[in-house]
Amino acid sequence: MNNDYPIYIIYSNWSIDTLTTFLNSVMSNQIGMMKIIYDSVKNETNKTIALLTPLLYNKLIDTGYDISRFEIDFKIKKYKFNDNITPPIDKSSNLFIPIIKKTTEWVVTNIINHKLEILAQFNIVPVRSWRIKCPINSRENGVIKLGCFIFFHHDVPVTSIGVVKFLLNNTYWDDDNKNDKYDNTIRCYWARKKL
């Protein structure tokens, strides 16, 4: 699998805010997104996936942050994808994101488009190479039935779509990821093939 994506793994117990502040102190405005990796029982680990510019990553490497250092709780490496990033045989190369709370097509489309535009800025997928479709209960109120689908242009490699799935999964619908009223986590799956 091609690993030329600007995706890195950070080993640190710092909060996302502290990591962001640190990375911006090294070189500002070079972060696409970050997300914490959880273990099998949904506990936070010390691993964070980071979408960064190669310029920032190279500066961190040149400064020696690719090795563990006693004086700072920070280490970074290039993230290596497994070969199973592509869909299984019974799934399509389209993505499906279930919607937990009652929400509208407009809200979901804006949030997902914003996340995809960030990924396009980092060359994960080409700009405007996707289409979001949200089946709705009624055109009157625009409330979504079960979730939304993301379709990609046929020129987008399936591995790039797998990287999108990986990056979107376990991110949040809004910045308030501690909302107790509903599960705020975005889950991203391969959509079923049409029979």
Backbone as numpy.savetxt, mean C-alpha at the origin, in Angstrom:
# Nx Ny Nz CAx CAy CAz Cx Cy Cz
11.30 -12.67 -9.91 10.46 -11.48 -9.91 11.34 -10.24 -9.91
10.96 -9.26 -10.70 11.66 -7.99 -10.78 11.51 -7.24 -9.46
12.61 -6.86 -8.85 12.57 -6.15 -7.58 13.02 -4.71 -7.72
12.72 -4.09 -8.86 13.16 -2.73 -9.09 12.21 -1.68 -8.53
11.27 -2.09 -7.71 10.32 -1.15 -7.11 10.99 -0.43 -5.93
10.69 0.85 -5.72 11.32 1.59 -4.62 10.64 1.31 -3.27
10.62 0.03 -2.91 9.95 -0.41 -1.69 11.01 -0.99 -0.76
10.96 -0.53 0.48 12.00 -0.86 1.44 11.37 -1.35 2.74
12.15 -2.06 3.54 11.69 -2.49 4.85 12.57 -1.81 5.90
11.90 -1.18 6.84 12.58 -0.49 7.94 12.39 -1.32 9.20
13.47 -1.53 9.92 13.42 -2.22 11.21 13.59 -1.16 12.29
12.53 -0.91 13.04 12.57 0.10 14.09 11.31 -0.02 14.93
11.40 0.32 16.19 10.23 0.36 17.06 9.66 1.77 17.15
10.17 2.69 16.36 9.65 4.06 16.36 8.23 4.08 15.78
7.47 5.08 16.19 6.14 5.28 15.62 6.29 5.75 14.16
5.21 5.65 13.42 5.21 6.14 12.03 5.55 7.63 12.00
5.02 8.39 12.96 5.33 9.83 13.01 6.81 10.08 13.24
7.42 9.31 14.14 8.86 9.48 14.41 9.68 9.07 13.19
9.30 7.95 12.55 9.99 7.54 11.32 9.90 8.61 10.25
8.70 9.18 10.08 8.49 10.23 9.07 9.37 11.43 9.36
9.40 11.85 10.62 10.24 13.00 11.01 11.71 12.72 10.74
12.16 11.52 11.10 13.55 11.14 10.87 13.89 11.14 9.38
13.05 10.48 8.57 13.32 10.41 7.13 13.30 11.80 6.50
12.38 12.65 6.93 12.34 14.02 6.40 13.54 14.84 6.84
14.14 14.49 7.98 15.35 15.21 8.41 16.55 14.82 7.56
16.52 13.61 7.01 17.60 13.17 6.12 17.43 13.80 4.75
16.19 13.78 4.23 15.87 14.39 2.94 14.36 14.56 2.88
13.89 15.78 2.75 12.45 16.03 2.85 11.70 15.68 1.57
10.41 15.38 1.75 9.46 15.10 0.66 9.87 13.94 -0.24
10.33 12.86 0.36 10.77 11.69 -0.41 10.00 10.42 -0.04
8.92 10.58 0.75 8.15 9.43 1.24 6.84 9.33 0.48
6.55 8.15 -0.07 5.27 7.90 -0.71 4.24 7.43 0.29
4.58 6.39 1.03 3.71 5.85 2.05 4.50 4.92 2.94
3.95 4.65 4.13 4.53 3.68 5.04 3.40 2.90 5.70
3.67 1.65 6.00 2.69 0.85 6.74 3.43 -0.16 7.60
2.86 -0.40 8.78 3.44 -1.34 9.73 3.09 -2.76 9.31
4.02 -3.68 9.51 3.77 -5.10 9.27 3.29 -5.72 10.58
2.22 -6.50 10.48 1.65 -7.18 11.64 1.97 -8.67 11.57
2.08 -9.30 12.74 2.32 -10.74 12.76 1.01 -11.50 12.55
1.05 -12.82 12.66 -0.12 -13.66 12.34 -1.28 -13.48 13.31
-1.03 -12.92 14.48 -2.12 -12.66 15.43 -2.43 -11.17 15.54
-2.03 -10.42 14.52 -2.33 -8.99 14.35 -1.67 -8.08 15.38
-0.51 -8.50 15.88 0.30 -7.63 16.73 1.31 -6.89 15.85
1.60 -5.66 16.21 2.60 -4.89 15.47 3.97 -5.54 15.62
4.74 -5.50 14.55 6.14 -5.93 14.61 7.01 -4.67 14.55
8.31 -4.85 14.53 9.21 -3.70 14.39 9.51 -3.41 12.92
8.73 -4.01 12.01 8.97 -3.85 10.57 7.95 -2.89 9.97
8.44 -2.00 9.12 7.60 -1.04 8.41 7.96 -1.10 6.94
6.94 -1.23 6.11 7.14 -1.16 4.66 7.12 0.32 4.28
8.09 0.74 3.49 8.19 2.15 3.11 8.38 2.29 1.60
7.57 3.15 1.03 7.71 3.53 -0.38 8.46 4.85 -0.37
9.72 4.81 -0.79 10.61 5.97 -0.73 11.28 6.19 -2.08
11.78 7.40 -2.28 12.56 7.64 -3.49 13.90 6.91 -3.35
14.44 6.40 -4.45 15.77 5.79 -4.39 16.84 6.78 -3.91
16.62 8.06 -4.17 17.56 9.09 -3.71 17.69 9.08 -2.19
16.55 9.03 -1.49 16.56 8.97 -0.02 17.18 7.66 0.45
16.77 6.55 -0.15 17.31 5.25 0.25 18.84 5.23 0.10
19.35 5.69 -1.03 20.80 5.70 -1.25 21.52 6.58 -0.24
20.90 7.69 0.13 21.52 8.56 1.15 21.56 7.84 2.50
20.48 7.11 2.83 20.46 6.35 4.08 21.54 5.26 4.08
21.70 4.59 2.94 22.72 3.54 2.83 24.12 4.14 2.95
24.34 5.27 2.25 25.65 5.95 2.31 25.99 6.39 3.73
24.95 6.65 4.54 25.14 7.09 5.91 25.27 5.90 6.87
25.13 4.69 6.36 25.34 3.49 7.17 24.11 2.95 7.86
22.93 3.33 7.39 21.69 2.85 8.03 21.23 1.50 7.51
22.06 0.81 6.75 21.72 -0.53 6.30 22.22 -1.61 7.26
22.84 -1.17 8.35 23.29 -2.11 9.39 22.72 -1.65 10.74
22.58 -2.60 11.65 22.09 -2.26 13.00 23.16 -1.46 13.72
22.70 -0.41 14.39 23.63 0.44 15.14 23.10 0.61 16.55
23.96 0.53 17.52 23.56 0.62 18.92 22.90 1.96 19.23
23.41 3.03 18.67 22.98 4.37 19.05 21.65 4.81 18.42
21.11 4.04 17.48 19.86 4.44 16.83 19.02 3.20 16.48
17.73 3.29 16.74 16.81 2.19 16.48 16.27 2.32 15.05
17.14 2.11 14.07 16.74 2.27 12.67 17.69 1.49 11.78
17.11 0.66 10.92 17.87 -0.05 9.90 16.95 -0.20 8.69
17.50 -0.09 7.48 16.69 -0.17 6.27 17.34 -1.11 5.26
16.49 -1.83 4.55 16.94 -2.72 3.47 15.93 -2.66 2.34
16.36 -3.08 1.18 15.45 -3.23 0.04 14.49 -4.36 0.36
13.20 -4.17 0.08 12.22 -5.22 0.33 12.28 -6.24 -0.81
12.28 -7.52 -0.46 12.32 -8.58 -1.47 10.98 -9.29 -1.49
10.35 -9.28 -2.66 9.06 -9.94 -2.83 9.25 -11.43 -3.05
8.28 -12.20 -2.57 8.22 -13.64 -2.86 7.74 -13.81 -4.29
7.87 -15.02 -4.80 7.38 -15.31 -6.15 5.85 -15.38 -6.21
5.20 -15.47 -5.06 3.74 -15.62 -5.05 3.00 -14.28 -5.02
3.57 -13.25 -5.61 2.93 -11.95 -5.65 1.86 -11.86 -6.75
1.85 -12.83 -7.64 0.85 -12.85 -8.72 -0.37 -13.65 -8.27
-1.50 -13.47 -8.96 -2.73 -14.15 -8.51 -2.68 -15.66 -8.74
-3.39 -16.41 -7.88 -3.50 -17.85 -8.13 -4.34 -18.11 -9.38
-4.34 -19.31 -9.85 -4.98 -19.67 -11.12 -6.48 -19.37 -11.16
-7.16 -19.42 -10.01 -8.61 -19.20 -9.98 -8.99 -17.74 -9.79
-8.01 -16.86 -9.78 -8.27 -15.43 -9.58 -7.85 -14.64 -10.82
-8.46 -13.46 -10.97 -8.10 -12.59 -12.09 -6.98 -11.65 -11.67
-6.54 -10.80 -12.56 -5.52 -9.81 -12.21 -6.17 -8.50 -11.76
-7.47 -8.52 -11.53 -8.17 -7.36 -10.98 -8.17 -7.47 -9.46
-8.35 -6.34 -8.80 -8.36 -6.32 -7.35 -9.76 -6.04 -6.82
-10.05 -6.57 -5.64 -11.32 -6.33 -4.97 -11.04 -5.83 -3.56
-11.71 -4.74 -3.18 -11.58 -4.18 -1.84 -12.97 -4.14 -1.22
-13.22 -4.98 -0.19 -14.53 -4.94 0.46 -14.69 -3.64 1.26
-15.92 -3.22 1.36 -16.24 -2.01 2.13 -16.96 -2.47 3.39
-16.43 -2.14 4.54 -17.02 -2.57 5.81 -18.16 -1.66 6.22
-17.91 -0.36 6.24 -18.95 0.57 6.68 -19.78 1.06 5.50
-20.94 1.57 5.80 -21.82 2.11 4.76 -21.18 3.41 4.23
-20.79 3.38 2.99 -20.15 4.56 2.42 -20.51 4.68 0.94
-20.13 5.81 0.36 -20.55 6.10 -1.01 -19.43 5.84 -2.01
-19.86 5.68 -3.24 -18.94 5.48 -4.36 -17.95 6.64 -4.46
-18.42 7.86 -4.25 -17.59 9.05 -4.36 -16.44 9.00 -3.34
-16.75 8.67 -2.08 -15.74 8.63 -1.02 -14.70 7.55 -1.32
-15.17 6.35 -1.63 -14.26 5.23 -1.88 -13.37 5.51 -3.09
-13.97 5.99 -4.17 -13.20 6.28 -5.39 -12.12 7.32 -5.12
-12.44 8.37 -4.37 -11.44 9.41 -4.07 -10.29 8.86 -3.24
-10.59 8.07 -2.22 -9.53 7.54 -1.36 -8.63 6.58 -2.14
-9.23 5.65 -2.87 -8.43 4.67 -3.62 -7.65 5.36 -4.75
-8.28 6.30 -5.44 -7.56 7.04 -6.49 -6.36 7.78 -5.92
-6.52 8.40 -4.76 -5.41 9.13 -4.14 -4.25 8.18 -3.85
-4.55 7.01 -3.29 -3.49 6.03 -3.00 -2.81 5.54 -4.28
-3.61 5.29 -5.32 -3.04 4.82 -6.59 -2.20 5.91 -7.26
-2.61 7.17 -7.13 -1.82 8.27 -7.70 -0.45 8.36 -7.04
-0.39 8.12 -5.73 0.91 8.09 -5.05 1.77 6.96 -5.60
1.16 5.78 -5.78 1.91 4.65 -6.33 2.39 4.94 -7.75
1.59 5.66 -8.53 1.99 6.03 -9.89 3.17 7.01 -9.86
3.18 7.92 -8.89 4.31 8.86 -8.76 5.62 8.12 -8.52
5.53 6.93 -7.90 6.72 6.15 -7.61 6.92 5.02 -8.64
6.23 5.14 -9.78 6.38 4.21 -10.91 6.03 2.76 -10.58
5.11 2.56 -9.65 4.62 1.21 -9.39 3.71 0.79 -10.55
2.82 1.70 -10.94 1.96 1.52 -12.12 1.96 2.84 -12.89
1.67 2.80 -14.19 1.61 4.05 -14.95 0.43 4.93 -14.50
0.58 6.22 -14.68 -0.48 7.18 -14.36 -1.72 6.84 -15.19
-2.87 6.91 -14.56 -4.18 6.68 -15.20 -4.27 5.31 -15.91
-3.64 4.31 -15.32 -3.68 2.97 -15.91 -4.71 2.08 -15.22
-5.57 2.67 -14.41 -6.56 1.90 -13.66 -7.95 2.53 -13.79
-8.92 1.70 -13.47 -10.31 2.16 -13.41 -10.93 1.53 -12.17
-11.63 2.32 -11.41 -12.29 1.84 -10.19 -13.77 1.71 -10.47
-14.32 0.56 -10.12 -15.75 0.33 -10.31 -16.34 -0.08 -8.97
-17.36 0.65 -8.54 -18.02 0.37 -7.27 -19.49 0.06 -7.53
-19.89 -1.21 -7.49 -21.31 -1.52 -7.63 -22.10 -0.86 -6.49
-23.18 -0.17 -6.85 -23.94 0.57 -5.85 -25.35 0.01 -5.69
-25.92 0.25 -4.50 -27.30 -0.16 -4.23 -28.29 0.70 -4.99
-27.98 1.99 -5.06 -28.90 2.93 -5.70 -28.11 4.08 -6.29
-28.49 4.51 -7.47 -27.85 5.69 -8.04 -28.27 6.94 -7.28
-29.40 6.85 -6.59 -29.90 7.98 -5.80 -28.93 8.40 -4.70
-28.45 7.43 -3.91 -27.58 7.78 -2.78 -26.12 7.38 -3.00
-25.84 6.55 -3.98 -24.46 6.16 -4.29 -23.81 5.24 -3.29
-24.59 4.64 -2.37 -24.02 3.75 -1.37 -23.59 2.44 -2.04
-22.39 2.01 -1.70 -21.79 0.83 -2.32 -22.38 -0.45 -1.73
-22.55 -1.45 -2.58 -23.10 -2.74 -2.14 -22.12 -3.48 -1.23
-21.05 -3.99 -1.77 -20.13 -4.83 -1.00 -18.68 -4.35 -1.03
-18.31 -3.68 -2.09 -16.93 -3.26 -2.21 -16.67 -2.68 -3.58
-15.39 -2.49 -3.89 -15.05 -1.92 -5.18 -14.00 -2.80 -5.87
-13.96 -2.67 -7.16 -13.00 -3.38 -8.00 -12.04 -2.38 -8.61
-10.79 -2.80 -8.76 -9.80 -1.99 -9.47 -9.37 -2.80 -10.69
-9.60 -2.23 -11.86 -9.20 -2.85 -13.13 -8.00 -2.08 -13.66
-7.04 -2.79 -14.22 -5.84 -2.17 -14.76 -5.79 -2.38 -16.27
-5.17 -1.44 -16.94 -4.95 -1.54 -18.39 -4.16 -2.81 -18.67
-4.43 -3.43 -19.80 -3.79 -4.71 -20.13 -2.28 -4.63 -20.25
-1.73 -3.40 -20.42 -0.27 -3.23 -20.51 0.43 -3.26 -19.14
-0.34 -3.16 -18.05 0.26 -3.13 -16.71 0.65 -4.57 -16.33
1.93 -4.80 -16.03 2.36 -6.16 -15.67 1.64 -6.67 -14.42
1.35 -7.94 -14.41 0.64 -8.55 -13.28 1.47 -8.42 -11.99
2.79 -8.44 -12.10 3.62 -8.26 -10.90 3.43 -6.86 -10.32
3.26 -5.85 -11.16 3.01 -4.49 -10.68 1.66 -4.41 -9.96
0.68 -5.13 -10.49 -0.64 -5.16 -9.83 -0.51 -5.87 -8.48
0.31 -6.92 -8.43 0.58 -7.60 -7.16 1.23 -6.68 -6.15
2.12 -5.81 -6.60 2.75 -4.84 -5.72 1.71 -3.83 -5.22
0.79 -3.41 -6.09 -0.30 -2.52 -5.67 -1.12 -3.20 -4.58
-1.49 -4.45 -4.81 -2.27 -5.20 -3.82 -1.54 -5.24 -2.49
-0.25 -5.56 -2.53 0.58 -5.62 -1.32 0.61 -4.27 -0.59
0.77 -3.19 -1.34 0.89 -1.87 -0.72 -0.44 -1.35 -0.19
-1.55 -1.64 -0.88 -2.85 -1.16 -0.40 -3.36 -1.96 0.80
-3.06 -3.25 0.83 -3.57 -4.11 1.89 -3.05 -3.65 3.26
-3.96 -3.60 4.23 -3.64 -3.18 5.60 -3.22 -1.72 5.72
-3.69 -0.89 4.79 -3.59 0.55 4.99 -4.96 0.99 5.52
-5.21 2.29 5.59 -6.43 2.77 6.23 -7.24 3.66 5.30
-8.57 3.63 5.54 -9.49 4.47 4.77 -9.29 5.93 5.09
-8.97 6.25 6.33 -8.73 7.64 6.71 -7.59 7.67 7.71
-7.19 8.87 8.10 -6.05 9.01 8.98 -6.33 8.56 10.40
-7.60 8.46 10.76 -7.98 8.06 12.11 -8.06 6.55 12.18
-6.91 5.89 12.17 -6.90 4.43 12.13 -7.25 3.79 13.47
-7.57 4.59 14.46 -7.98 4.08 15.77 -9.48 4.22 15.97
-10.22 4.40 14.92 -11.67 4.57 15.01 -12.30 3.27 15.52
-13.01 3.37 16.66 -13.62 2.18 17.26 -14.99 1.85 16.69
-15.55 2.74 15.88 -16.89 2.53 15.36 -16.92 1.53 14.21
-15.83 1.37 13.51 -15.77 0.45 12.39 -14.33 0.06 12.12
-14.16 -1.01 11.40 -12.82 -1.44 11.00 -12.37 -0.51 9.89
-11.35 0.26 10.14 -10.87 1.29 9.23 -9.81 0.75 8.26
-9.50 -0.54 8.34 -8.43 -1.13 7.55 -8.90 -1.49 6.15
-8.10 -1.13 5.18 -8.36 -1.54 3.79 -7.80 -2.94 3.62
-8.63 -3.82 3.13 -8.20 -5.18 2.78 -8.28 -5.28 1.25
-7.26 -5.82 0.66 -7.20 -5.89 -0.80 -6.97 -7.33 -1.23
-7.83 -7.82 -2.12 -7.79 -9.21 -2.56 -7.75 -9.29 -4.08
-7.30 -10.43 -4.59 -7.46 -10.71 -6.02 -8.94 -10.98 -6.26
-9.49 -10.40 -7.30 -10.89 -10.65 -7.65 -11.01 -12.02 -8.32
-12.19 -12.62 -8.17 -12.44 -13.91 -8.82 -12.51 -13.75 -10.33
-12.12 -14.79 -11.02 -12.27 -14.80 -12.48 -13.74 -14.96 -12.82
-14.16 -14.32 -13.90 -15.52 -14.53 -14.39 -15.56 -15.88 -15.08
-16.59 -16.62 -14.81 -16.72 -17.95 -15.43 -17.40 -17.86 -16.77
